[in-house]
């Protein structure tokens, strides 16, 4: 159960992160500079949270 939780959370986190990146790209394409920068900041935060969560999962799987 716990492994499924980690895998599902990482999977959906990656999908949401890619969606935020798509929103940022569209904002820059439509010349909404500040909204695009805001989405890029959210994208960076989402990547960092995914990395932290993945490290936590790998650390837990090493220790049992």
N, C-alpha and C positions, 0 to 999 in steps of 0.2 A: 504494500500500500504506500509506504513512504517513498519508494523509488518512483512509483507512478506519479506521485505528487510532484516530485522534483522534475521529472521529465516533462510533464504536462505544463508546469509553470515556466520552464525554460522555453518550451516550444511556443506557447502563446505569448510569452514575453518577446521572443524574436519576431513573431508576426506583428505584434503591436509596434515594436521598434521600427520595423521596415515600413509600416503604414505611416508612422510619424515622419520618417525620412521622405516618403512620397509626398506628404502634405507640404513639407519644407520645399521640396523641388518645385512643386506646383506654385507655391507662393512666390518663389523667386522668378519663375517663368511668367507669372502674371504681374510682376513688378511690385509685389507687396513685400518690400525689403524687411521691415521691422517684424512683421508676422513670420516671415521666413527665418529670421535670426532667432526669434522666440522658439519656433519649432526645432531649430537646430540645437538650441540649449536643452530642450526637453529630450531630444534624440541622444545627446551626450549623456544626460542623466540616466536615461533608460539603458544605454549600453553599460554604464558603470554599474547599475543595479543588476543587470544580467550577469556581468562578470563576477560581482560579489556573490550572487546566488550560486553560480556555477562553481566557484572556488569552495563555497560552503559545502556543496554537494560532494565534490571530489575529496575534500578533507574528511567528511563524514564517512565516505565509502572506504577510505584508506584505514580509518581507525575502527571500522566495523560498526 
